[in-house]
Amino acid sequence: MLTIRTIAFASASLLVLPMPAFAQEAPAANAADENSDNDKDIIVTGTLIRGIAPGGSQSIGVSQEKISAIGAANTSDLIASVPQAGNFLGFVGVRGSSNFSLAVNRPSLRYLGSTSASGGSTLLLLDGHRMPGMGIVQSSADLDAISAGAIERVDIITDGGSSTYGSDAVGGVMNFITRKRFDGIETKANVGFAHAYTQYNLGVTAGGTVGNVSAYFTYDFNKHDELYGSDLDWSQSRDWVNNAGAATDCNVGSIRVGATTYALPGMIAGIGNRCDNTELQTFYPKEEKHSALASISIDSGGPVSFQVKAYYVNRVNKSDGGPLVIAGGSTVTSANRFAAPILASIPGSPTSGVYTYNLSPALGNTAFQNTYMESWGITPTMKWNFGKGWQLNAMFNYGKSNARFVGQIVNATPITTAIANGSFNPFNLTDPINAAALTIAQDQFVFGRARHDLINARAIVDGPLFTLPSGDVKAALGVEYLRESYEGNNSRNVTNIGIASLVDRTAARNIYSVFGELNIPVTGDGHGPFHSFNITASGRYDHYSDFGSTFNPKIGVVIEPVDWLTLRGNWGKAFQAPGISDIALSGATTANALPISVRPFTNPAVPTVPGRTILLAMGGTISPLAPQTAKTWSLGFDIKPPSTGISAGLTYYNIDFKGVIGILPISDPTTYYRDFPASSVIFTAGNAAMQTFYNSFGAANAASVLAGIPGGFDAVYGVLDSRTQNLARIKTSGLDFYVRYNHETSFGSIYADIAGNRVLKFDRQSGPDSALIDNLSLNTTKLRFGATAGAVVGNLRSQLTWNYSQGYDILPVASTLNQSHVGSFSVFNLYFQYKVPGESKIAKDLAFTLNIDNVLDTDPPLFRGADNSLFGVRNGFTLGRLVKIGVSKKF
């Protein structure tokens, strides 16, 4: 409950508006024109003071023009065009992967953080305001909840921003800025086609101004098909050593007796029947999304103005998990009348074996995996100029999100029981005798639900303190109150009745903050040796009700020796609080059975053996979690020589990120088994040792998961600890760069630019007691960039974009045929826009667009293994050659 202290603090704080505007490299004039604000009144992302740049930090702007040229179907597609974002050229779909672990996309500037942590290390803002968390075991804001049609531009600050915004801004800040006002009606629509794939996008914006009141409403509808593994030839899950499919649970099964496997129907000894069940699964879901944003502004031209913005989004993702399987297979004996003749045909006439198969002959090749996400928020704001250059910005922000996942799995117990008593025929699944057991077996699901609530109030005053010969010394001071709460739960094997009786776990926290900023013009306005020289200092104190207090300062310096050269630098501290869902779910350890064919996280030094096909991975959170902390600094310059059309910049950054929340690196078996010998027990230690280790976690579902594995620990390769904890440390440094050229011509203009990131160091500590290891030499892309060249000829714009991700070395292992390198990935995209000439009602403001993404239909680089949601590739993702045709019209 809210205390009197909380209510008083919130009431005093109903006064905020971090009214962010354009970044240094965004189109400043256009932003000012759109918002009808004087440049000196605009508060830029990354600072609290109007009219100044973020202190010594690099700013990246994604303009409306670039947004249109990308033709993004969702916001994740848009951010995937930014080389500094961790999902650059990467997978951006929400995959229904039989669980609820990763519900939303979240960009990771500087490639910090972990997908296993509930929070993201990059702060997402919508018009400068936080958004509620989204997900069942996540607390990250939903990037795709931001309607692409409402975005005016994106401001990105690539330095730590905790001194201004508090938690989560370790890698930087992404601020999605929507229009302040709109007059008229605008419609946009496009349709895209790729192999076995279609997408549709429709947007409508309508608004107007009456007297002092300006309002608009925008609605976006997005829909796209699913893609199966079989739709793209590069998606493949294989046993590369034997040149066969990785899965042994096929629709025509195999029997394993001891170390020998026999393939049905001929009972030929060997590796058994093999298949690739990922070909029957979706790795890119079917999605339908409805999003809306509304805005009302009241501005009489006097000292006080008001604005209210509200948004709503509803997303439904539908995936297919492929054929239902019984993990580890079913034990069959000669006592089963259906198994007896088959066992008798095997040399030696064994009395028992393990039959591996799937249920597709009876139940088909589909298993639904559906995710439902809904969120909304409202942000009333006020701006008051109360004299002598001082201004009060105030806001109240309330947001809520709901997430629900349900995925179909199989309950092996009734089938195992029926096989044992002879009332189930696993070799002819369509036999009517199987109907009763199959009906019961289908009442089993992976399920999760969660609700996030956010209440936020913030107030900032800023203005000049006094005047120096070089200009005004400006200051800003703010207070903030934030309350986050979570309510939800999940289960990896639950019946319909169990879903109804699932008890939610809850957590809430209150955060009180005081922060400020000071800007000192040391030289400028004709005084001193430089064109300008500014020092900015900021700091923020946050008190959390669940883990205590933290103070994070930042100092920035900006020097302009001449008006076309800017030198900048900054140093600061940043932090990221544990996600509220981690707090709620702490201690709720769960067990999960992972087939090795899908998740081959086995010890490279201990080969797999027949029959040991299951990993038991323990999930949950080790409590208590502590905040993640970082020290960041950067140096850089920007140049824009006059009358050349050229601008360029370079930034060096250095980050020391400690206490990183994540899981032990089970996706990197070499590191996991080498550095954490006490965190796993594998079959070489014996079944009893694995059983003891498994029981020590106290997982609520331990017995039911084990009961679903025929043969029990005889089918288990190992038990792995993959619980979330404060785990590691990352030390990274690198260079951001850009060069741009624009030249006006007699026919229009020509332009070109290149922007990218070069990682110089990426040392990772895999555990609190382990050493920092150089990760740059293995498994890390060092260079990413995007380059564009184009021209405007009359009413026609055309451009070519090249996005590039450098290849990297990997550790050779036998299962990948000793592959030692993953290749680079290059994608070329074309964009054309034609503005119809004329002033008639039809022609005026009518435009057509054509995007051809991945013109050469390039496949991602080959990787002979599984990499999270991708199979057969690494270092990139593509929908194939995607052609998008669009039209827009303003009335």
N, C-alpha and C positions, 0 to 999 in steps of 0.2 A: 504494500500500500504506500501511497505517497504521504510523506510526513509533512507537517506544517513548514518545516525548514525547506523541504523540496518545493512545496507550492510557492513559498515566498521567493525562493531563488528563481523559479520558473517565471513568476509574475514579473520580477524585475528584469528578466531576460527576454521578454516578449518583444524584443527590439533588435532584430538583426537583418542584415542583408549583405552577405558577402557577394555583392553584385559583380561577378566576374565578367571581364570583358575579353578583348582579344589578347592573344599571346604576342610576343615580340615579332614573331614571323607570320602572324595572321594578318589579314587585310584590315588594318586599323581604320582606314577611312570608311570602308564599307560598314564595319561594325558600328562606328560612331553614327553614320547616317541612319542605319537601321534602327538604332536605339534612341536616336535624337538626343543624345547626351553629348556634352562637351568632353573632349578628351581628358581634361583635367578632373572631371567628375567620375571617370570610369575607374573601378577597382579591378585590377588585373588578377588573374589566378596566381596564387602563390604569395600575395601580399595583402595587407590590411589597409593600406594607405592609397587614397585615390591619386591617379595621375603619375604613378611611378612604376617602373619595371620590378619584377620580383628580384630581391636583393642578390645579385651576382649569379643567378641561376639561369640555365638554359631553358628557353621556351620553344616548344614546337607547336605550330598551328596547323590544323586541318581545316581548310576553308570550305565554304559551301560549294565552290567551284570544283574542288577535288572530290568532295562527297558525291557530287553529281557524276563526275567522270568515273568513279569507281563503280557506281551502280549497285551499291551493296543492298542485299536483300535483308540484312539485319545488321545491328551495330557491331557484332563480332566480326563480320566480313569487313567492315570499315576499318576497325583497329588492326586487323590482320595485314593491312597495307603499311603499317608503321614499323620500320626495321627495329626500333628499340623495344617493341612489344614482344613478349615471349611467344605469342601465337602467330608471329609473322610467317606467312606462307604455310601455316600449320592447320591442324584439324580444328574446326570451329563448331562442329555439330554436337548436340547433346546426345550421347549414345545410350540407348537403353541396354545396359550390359548386365542384365539379370540382378542388378542391385541399385541402391540409391546413393552410392558414394559421391558421385560427381554430377550435380544437378545443373549447374550453370557454368557458362564460360567466364573466365576472369583473366584479363591481360596481366602480365607480370613484367613491368619495366625492369630492366637490368637482369631479367631471368632469375629473380630472387624468389624465395619462398618455396612452397611445396604444394602440389595438388592434393596431398593427403591432409593438409591443415585446413581447418574450417574457414579461416580468414585469408584474405589476399594481401600481399605486401604492397600493392598499388591501390591508392584510394580513388574510388569512383565517386564523382559528384554530378548532380544534375542541377544546373544553374547555381552551383556553389553549395548545394544542400546535400547532406547524406541521404541515402536511400535505405529502406529496411533490408535486412539480410534475406537471403532466399536459399532454400535447400533444407534437406532433412538432417544431414550431418555437416552442412556448411552454414556459415554465417556471412558469406560474401553477398554484396549487392548483385542483382541480376543485370549484367551488361545489356542483354537483349530486351530488357524491359523498357529501355529508352527508345522511343519511337524515332526511327531514322528520318521520317518525313518532317519531324518537328525540329531537328537539329539545325541550327544556324552555323555552328562551327564547333570545333573541339580544341581546347587548350590543354597542352600537356607540359607539365613541369617535371623534369627528369632528376631532380634532387630531392632529398628528404624534406618533407613538408610538415613534420610533427610540431614545429614551433608555431605554426599557423593553424593547422587543422587537427592536431592530436594524433590518435592511433591510425595505423594502416598506411601512412604515407611514407614508408621506408624507401621504396623504390621510386616514388614520385606520385604525382597527382594527375588524373585525367578528369577534366571538367567539361561536360557536355552542355553546351549553351544553346538554349532554344530561343526562338524569336521573341522579342519583347512585344511587338504589335504587328498586325497584318491587316491590309485593306483589300477587299475583293474576294474572289473565289479562285482557287487554283486546284487543278486536278492533275495527278500524275499516275501513270500506269505503265507497267512493263511485264513482259512475259519472257521467260528464259528456257532454253532447251539445251540439254546435253544427252548423251547416250543413256537411255532408260530413265530419264529424269526431266521433270518440268517444274518450274516455279512461277508463281504469280504474285504480283505486288500492285496494290492500289492505294492511293493516298488522296485525301481531299482536305483542303484547308479553306476556311471561310472566316472572314472577320471584317470589322469596320470600326469607325470612330464616330461617336455622336457627342458633340460638346467636349467635355473633359474626360469622357469615358471611351476607352479603346478595348475591344475584346476580339478574340479569335478562338477557333476550335479546329483541331486537326485530328483526323482519323486515318489509321493505316491498317490495311489488311494484308497479311502475308501467308502464303501457303506453298508448300513444296512437297514433292514425292519423297519416298524413301529410296535408298540405294542398298542393294544386297551385295554381299561379297562377290557373287557371281556376275554382277553387272560390270565390274571392272577387272580386266585380266591381270592387273598387278596385285590384287588382293588374294593372298593364298597362305594358308596355314599348313605347313608341310613338315614331314620328317625328312629333312634334306639328306641325311646319311643314307636312308634306304630309298630315297626318291619316291616317296609315297605320301598320302595324306597323313596328317598328324594324329587324327582321331581314330580310336579303335572301336568306338561305340557307333557302329554303322547300321543301316537298315538290314543288311545281311551280316550277321554277327560272326564272332569267333569264339572258340573255347580254348582256354588256357589251362593246361595241366602241368603243374610244376613250372619249369622254365620254358616249356614248349607251347607254342600257340598254333592252333589248327583253324584254318579258314573254312567256314561252311560255304557251299553244301558238300564239297568234295573232301573235306577234312584233310587238306594239304598242309603239312607242317611248314612253318616259316614265321613271317611277321604278322600273319593274320590278315583279315580284310581291313583295309584302311580307307578313310574318306576324309574330306575337308568339310566339316559341318559349318564352318564360318561362311562358306559359300551360300548357305541357306539362312544366314543371319543378316540383319541390317546393321551396318556400321554408321549409316547416316539416316536419322529417323524421318518419318513423315511428321510434318509439323503444320499446325494452323495457329496463327497468332492474330489477335485483335488488340490494337493499342490506340489510345486516345490521349490528347492533352488539351487543356483549356486554359485560357489566360484572360484576366480582366485587369486593366490598369486605369487608375484614376489620377489625373495630373492636371490641376488647374493653372499651373504655371507659378503657383505660390511656393512657400517653403516646404510644404508637406505633400508627398505623393504616396499612393498605395498600389499594391499589385498582389493578386492572388493567382497562383498556378496550381493546377491539379492534374494528375495523370492516372491512367488505369491501363493495365495490360492483362491479357488472359492468353496463356500458351498451353497447347496440348501437343505432346510428343508421343508418337506411337511407333514402337519398334517391334521387331520380331526376333525372338531368341533362338529360332530354328527348332529342330526336333527335340522333344523331351528325352532326356537320357537318365539312366540310373548310374550315378557316379561309382565307378569301380566295377560295375557289372553285377550279375546275380550268381550266387553259388547254386550249382545244380548237381544232383546226385542220382545214382542209379535207382534210388527209391522213387524218383519221379518217373512215371510211365512214359512221359514224352522225352525225357533226357536219356533213359536207359538204352535205347537202340543207338543213339548217337555216340554215347560214351563207349558202347561195345565195339563201335567201328574204329576206335582209336587204338593204335598198337598198345598192347598190354592191358586193354579193357579196364581202364581206371574206373573207380567207383564215384569219383567226384571231379569237378572242374569249375572254373569261373567263366560264365558266358557274358561277353560284352556285346551290347547291342543298343539300339534306340527304339523308341516306341512309334516311329513314324508310320509303319504299316497299318497301325490301328488308329492313331491319333493325328496323323498328318505331319507335315514338316514345320509347323508353326507353334510358337508359344508367345503369347502377348506380353509386352513389357511397356507399360504406359506411364507417362509422367504428366501431371497436371500442375500448372503453376499460375498463380494469380497474385497481383500486387497492385497497390494504389497508394497515393500520397497526396497531401495538400500542403501548400506553403504560402500562407499570407505574409506579406512583407510590407515594411514602411520605411520611407526615407524622409528625414527632416533636416533641412538646412536651418540651423538656429543662430546664424550670425557669425561674422568675423572669420568666415571660411570653414567653420566647424559643421560637421554633419553627423547625424545619428542614423545608423542602418540597423534595422531590427527585423527579426523573423521568428515565426513559430512553424514547426515542421512536424507533421504526424504522418506516419506511414505504416502499412501493414502488408504482410505477404502470407500466402498459404501455399504449401507444396504437398503433393501426394504422389507416391509411386506404388504401383502394384505390378508384380511380374509373376508369371506362371512358372512353376517348377513341378517336380514330381515327388510324391511321397513313396519311397521304395518299400516301406514296411508292409503294406497289404500285399504287394506283389511277391516280396520275399516269403511272407507267410504262406501265400497260396502256392508258390512253387514247392515249398517244403512239404505241404500236405497233398500235393498232387492235383490241385484244382486250378492250375494255371499252366498254359502252354506257351513258353517264351519263344518257341521256334515257329509258331504260327499265331501271331498276335491277333489276327482277325477271328480266331476260334471263339465261338459264342461263350465257351466256358470262362473266358477271360473278362467278360463284361463287368462283373461285379467288382473285381479287384481294380480294374482300370478306372472305374467311376470314383472309387475312394481315393485312388492314387492321384487323381487330378485336383482334389481339394487341398492344394498346397501352394503357398505363395510366398514370395519375398515382398514385404510390405513396409512402407514408412510414411509418416505424415509429420508435418511441422507447421507451426505458425510463429512468425516473427513480428514483433511490434516495436516501433521506434517513436519516441517523443523527444523533440529537440527544440530548445529555445536559445537564442543567441542575440547578443547586442554588442555593437561596436560604435565607438565615437572616434572620429579622426579629424585632424585639422592642424594648422600651423601653431607652433609654440612661440616662436620668435623668429626674427629675420636677421640673417647674416648678409654681408655684402654679396655672397655667392648665391643667396636665395633663402627660402623659408626652411627652417628646421621643422619637420612634420612628425606627428606622433599619432598613434592609434592605441586604444585600450578596449578590451572586450571581456565579456563574461559569457559563459555557456553552461547549459544544463542538458544532459543527454541521459535518457533511460532506454535500455534495451531489455527485451524479454523474449523468452523462447518457451514453447510448449510443444512437445512432440515425442515420438518414440518410433521404434522400428523393430522388425524381426526378420530373420533370414529364412525362417520356415514356420509358417503359421497357416491355420485353416481359416475359412470364412468366419466361423464362430469365434476363433481366436482373435481375428481382426477387430471384431465388435467389442471384445473384452480387453483389448490392449490398453494399458494404463499409461497416460502420458507422463513424461518427465519434464520438469520445469526448472527454469533459472531466470534470474533478473539481476540487473546491476544498475546503479546510479552513478553518474560521472559529473563532477563539478569542476569547472575549468575557469582559469583567469589567464589572459594572454595579452601581449602588447607588442608594439613595433615602433622603432625610432629611425627616421631617415635624416642624415646630416649631409648637406651639400658643402663639402670641404672647399671646393673651388667651383667656379662656373659663373655664368652671366658676365663674362669679361674679366673676372677676378681670378688671379692665379695662373699657373703655367699651363693648365689643361683646359680643354673646352668644357669638361665637367669632371667632377670627382665626387662620388657619393658613397657614403658608408651607411649600411642598414644593419640594425641589430633587432632581433626578435626573440621572444621566449614565451613558453607556455607551461603552466602548472596544471596538471590533471590529477584529481583524486578519485580513485575507483573504489566503490564500496566492497569489492570482492578481493582485491589484491594490493591496495595501498596507493601510493602517490608516485608521480614521476614528473621531472622537470626537463624540458628539452629546449636548448637555446640554438640560435643560428646567427651567424655574422656573414654579411655579404659586402663585397666591394665592387663598384662599377666605375671604371675610368675611361673617359673619352679623350685621348690626346688631341684628336681632331674630330670634326663632326662625322667623319665616315669610318672611324675605327673605334670599336668598343672592346675594352678588356674587362673581364669579369672573373670573380672567384668567390667561393663561399665555403664555410665549414659549419657543420651542425650535428646535432644528435637527433635520432628518431627512434620510434618504438612501435610495436604492434601488440595490442592486447590479445590474450587468448580469446578465441571465438566463443560467443555465448552458447552455441550448441555444444561445444566441447565441454563447457562447464556443466551443462545440463546432463550430458550423456556420460560424464566421467564415472568410471567404476563399472559401467555396464558392459563388461567384456562379452564378446560374442565369438563363436567359432564359425568358420567358413570352409567348406570343402572345395578345393580348386583342382580340377583335372590338370595334370601336367601337360596334356596335349594343348590346352588353352593358355596356361600360365607356366611356362617351363622354367620355373625358378629353382632349379636343382643345383647342387654343388658341382662345379666343373671338375673337381677332383674325385668325385664319386659318381660313376655312371649310373644311369637308371637300370633297373632290372625288371624282367617280366613280372607283372602282378603288382608292382609298387607304382600305382598310377595316380595317387591322390596326395595333395599337400593339404594339411590342416593349418590354416592361417588364423591367428587370434587377433580380433579387432577390438576397438574400444579406445579409451583414453586413460593414461596413467596420471592420476591426480596427486597433488595439485600442479597445474600448469603455471608457468611464470611468463611475464611479457618477453617478447623478443626485442632486442635493442640493437641499435646500429650507430656507427659514426660515419659520416659522409663528408666528402669535400670534393670540389671540382675547380678547375681553371679553364678558361676559354676565351675566345675572341670572336668577333663578328666584324666583317668589313663590307663596305658598300661604296666603292669609289664612285664619285659623281660622274654622271653622263656616260657611264659604261654599260649600264644594264646588268651588271654583274654584282652578285652578293655571295658571300662565303662565310663559313664559320667552322670552328673546331673546338671541341670540349674534351678535356681529360677528366675522368671521374674516378673516385676511389671509395670503396664501401667496405666496412667491416661489420658484418651482420652476425650477431651472436644469439644463442638460445633458439635457433630456428625450430619451429614446431613442425613435426612431420613424423613419418614412420621410418623404421629401420629399412635400409635399401634392399627390400626383397626383389625389386625389379633389376637389381645389379648383383647377381649371385656371387660374383667374384669378391666384391667388397663385403657383402653381407656375411658370407661364410668365413671370410678371412678375419674381419674386424670384430665380429660379434659371436664368438664361439659359444657363449653361454645363452644365446637367444634362440637356439634351435636344437632339436634332437632329431636325428635322422635314423633310418632303419638299421644302420650299422651298429647302433647301440642296443638294438633289440626292441621288441614290441613293449616289454614291460617298462623300459625307460621312457619310451614315447608316451605310454599311457600315464605314467607319473607326471611327466612334464605337462601333458595336456590337462590333467586334472588340477594342476597347481594354479591355473588361471581362473578357475571357478566360473567358467562361462555358463550363463543361464541355459543356453541351448546345446550344451556339450553332448548330453546323452542322446538327444534327438538327431543331431548331425551324425554322430558315430553310428547310430542305429540305421541310418540311411546309406551306410557304406557296407555292402555285402562283403563279408570276410573281415570286417573291422580293421584292426591295425595290420592285418596281413596284406591289405591293399594300400597302406599308407607309406609314402616315401619319407615324410618328415613332418614335424610340428614346428611352425614358425611363429615367432612373436612379431606382430606387425601393428602393435598398438601405438596410438599417437602420443608423443611426448616432446618435451624440450630436448632436442637431440643434438644439434650440430652447430657449425659455424661456417660462414661463407666469407671469403675475402676475394673481392673482385675489383678489377680496374679495366678501363678501356677508353676508347675514343669514339665520340660522335662527330660526324662531319656532314657538311652540305655545301654544294655549289649550285648557284642558280644564275640563269641568263635569260633576259627578256629584251627583245628588240622590236621596236615599232617599224613597220615597213609601209610602202605605198599601198600594199594590198591587204594589210592587217597587221599581223605580228608573228614572230617566231619565238619559241621559248624552249628551254631545256633545263633540267635540274637532276641532281643526284644527291641522295641523302642515305646515310647508313650508320652502321655501328661495327667497330672492330674491338673484340674482347682481347685484352692484353694479358689478363690473369684471371683465373677462376679456380681458387683453391677451396676445397671442401673438406670439412671435418665431418666424418660420418657418425661420430659419437663423442660424448663428453670426454672420454679418456683416450680417444684416438688422435693421431697426428693429422695435421692439415696435409691433404694430398692434392697434387697438381691434377685438376680435372681438365685442364686445357688441352693436354696432349691426347686425351682419349674422350670420346663420347661428347665432345663439345664443338659446336659450330663457332668459328672465330669471326667470320665476316658475313654480314648481311647488308644488303642495300637495295634500294629501289631507284631506278633511273627513268626519266621521262623526257621525250622530245616531241614537240608538236608545233602546229601552226594554225593561225586563224586567217582564213581567206574569205573576206566578205562575211557571209552568214554561216560559213562552214568552219567548224573546229574539228581537227583530227589530231590524234596523238597516239604514240606507242610507249608502253611502259614495260620495263624489264625489271623483274624482281628476282633476286639472287640470294641463295643460301649456300655457303661454302660447305664442302664435304669435310669429313673428319675420320680419324683412325679409331678403330675399336680393337678390343682384345680378342685375338683368334681363339676359338674353342671348337671342339670336335663337332658339336651339334649344328654349327653354322658353316661346316666344311672349312673351318679355319679362315673365314672371311676376316680381313684385317682393315677394311676401309669401307665407309659409306660415302657414296658419291655426292657431288654438289647437285643443287636443284635450281633450274632456271625456268621461269614462266614469263611468257610475253603476252601482253594484253593490248588490244586495240580499242579505241574509243572514237566515235564520231558523233557530232551534234550539228544539226541543221536548224537554224532559226528561220521560220518562214517569213519572207519580207511582205510588207504591206500593212495598211492601217485598217483594213476591213474587220468586221466583227469576228470573222473566222480566222483570218491570218494573224491578227495582232496577238503577240505573246504566245504564239503556237510554235512548238519545237519538237523535233524528233531526235531520238538517240539510238545508237547501235553500239553495244559492247560485245567484244569477242574475247572472252577470258581464256587463257591457255591456248593461244592460236595454234600452236604446233602440237597440241594434245600430248604434252610431255608427261610421262609417268614419274612418280616420285622414285628416288633411288632405291635399289634393291637392298633388302636386309633379310638374310636367311633365318628369320626368327619372328617372334611376336613382340610388339612394342606397344603396350597399353591397348588402345582401341584399334590399332592398325596391325595388319598381318602381311608380311612379305615386303614391307617398305619402311623407311625411316627418313627423317630430315625433310618432311614435306607432305602435303596432302593436296589433292585436287579432285574436283568433280568431273574432270575431263574437259574437253572443249565445250565451253558454255556460251551460247549466243543469246544475248538479251536485246529485245527490241522495245523501246519505250516512247511514250508521247506525253507531253505536258501542255497545259493550256491554262492561261490566267484570264479571268473575266473581270 
